[in-house]
Amino acid sequence: MFLKPIRRVRLYENAVEQIQTLILGNEYKPGDRLPSERTLAEHFHISRHSLREALRILDVMGLIEIKVGDGIYVKQVDFLPYIESLNLSIRSRLPLERDSFVKLWRARRILETGMVDLAARQVNESFLKSLWWCIGQMQKNIENQDAFVSAGIRFHRLIAEMAQNEILILIWDMLANLIRKSQSKIYGIPWSPKKALSAHKKIFLALQAKDPRKAVEAMKQHMLDEEKALVAALERGKG
């Protein structure tokens, strides 16, 4: 029997898993309003800060929608149980193969360059404003790993949405948790956060210019740079 060591999870990760299970189990249906932040934080016995981080992740995954001044609502997730079953399969194999993270990144490069190509042809002001907000959050929180990574992931999720292809969005959402784990490793490489911030700005400018070729080039270079950082982090972890 192969037993995996029990991993230590951050408090917000546990909250993410519990809320995700409730949504996938249809305990909360599309359109349902979740309890308030205060109620959820008290229920999970975690701080409001940890709870907000959990909600940011669920928002990026496409499970919930946070309406400022109104509440937290469950989004339509008809195909998500099928995607999640595949996600669980991938996650269960990931610890067994060290190079799985690199394979994930190469698959992501293909996905992201295709999505940014589609998105560059359908740019609107609202989309650009949301992207720039993400960049602002990255710049503001460059010393805060969780907030920095969350803003970066949100940036890429917005591009997936602007591509206007539901299947691509579902695939991206399937990889979101794995991407977050990879990003946490990458963040630890000293030069990576500043380089990532610069790369996001280049992608933004290409999208603002509605130039698919430059957008694809900027995204491809960003993915290559991140892959190098990931390999460096994995090599460092061996020591």
Residue pairs with C-beta under 8 A, 6 or more apart in sequence:
4 95
10 50
11 44
11 46
11 47
11 50
12 46
12 50
12 51
12 53
12 54
12 57
12 146
13 54
14 44
15 40
15 44
15 46
15 50
15 51
15 54
16 54
16 57
16 58
18 44
19 34
19 40
19 54
19 58
19 63
19 64
20 58
20 61
20 63
20 84
22 28
23 63
23 64
23 74
23 77
23 80
24 77
24 80
24 81
24 84
28 34
28 74
29 74
30 74
30 75
30 76
30 77
31 73
31 74
32 73
32 74
33 71
33 72
33 73
33 74
34 40
34 64
34 71
34 72
34 73
34 74
35 43
36 71
36 72
37 48
37 51
37 52
37 55
37 72
38 48
40 51
41 47
41 48
41 50
41 51
44 50
44 51
46 54
53 146
53 147
53 150
55 64
55 66
55 72
56 150
56 154
57 150
57 176
57 180
58 64
59 65
59 66
59 154
60 150
60 153
60 154
60 157
60 176
61 173
61 176
61 177
62 75
62 77
62 80
62 157
62 169
62 173
63 74
63 75
63 77
63 80
64 72
64 73
64 74
64 75
65 72
65 73
65 74
65 75
66 72
67 73
79 170
80 170
80 173
83 170
83 171
83 173
83 174
84 174
86 174
87 174
87 175
87 177
87 178
90 174
90 178
91 177
91 178
93 100
94 100
94 101
94 104
94 178
98 234
101 181
101 182
101 185
101 230
101 234
102 227
102 230
102 231
102 234
104 175
104 178
104 179
104 182
105 182
105 223
105 226
105 227
105 230
106 227
107 175
108 175
108 179
108 223
109 220
109 223
109 224
109 227
111 168
111 171
111 172
111 175
112 156
112 159
112 219
112 223
113 216
113 219
113 220
113 223
114 163
114 168
115 159
115 160
115 163
115 165
115 168
115 172
116 159
116 163
116 203
116 207
116 212
116 215
116 216
116 218
116 219
117 212
117 215
117 216
118 162
118 163
118 164
118 165
118 168
119 127
119 159
119 162
119 163
119 207
119 215
120 206
120 207
120 210
120 211
120 212
120 215
120 216
121 210
121 212
122 162
122 163
122 164
123 162
123 207
123 208
123 210
127 158
127 162
127 207
128 204
128 207
128 208
130 158
131 155
131 158
131 159
131 204
131 207
132 204
134 151
134 152
134 154
134 155
134 158
134 200
135 151
135 155
135 197
135 200
135 201
135 204
137 147
137 148
137 150
137 151
137 154
138 148
138 151
138 152
138 155
138 196
138 197
138 200
139 197
140 147
141 147
141 148
141 151
142 148
142 193
142 194
142 197
145 184
145 187
148 187
148 193
149 180
149 183
149 184
149 187
152 183
152 196
152 200
153 176
153 179
153 180
153 183
155 200
156 172
156 179
157 172
157 173
157 176
159 203
159 207
160 168
160 169
160 172
160 173
161 169
163 169
182 230
185 230
185 233
185 234
185 237
186 192
186 196
186 226
186 229
186 230
186 233
187 193
188 233
188 236
189 229
189 232
189 233
189 236
191 229
192 226
192 229
195 225
195 229
196 222
196 225
196 226
199 218
199 221
199 222
199 225
200 222
202 218
202 221
202 222
203 215
203 218
203 219
203 222
205 218
206 214
206 215
206 217
206 218
207 215
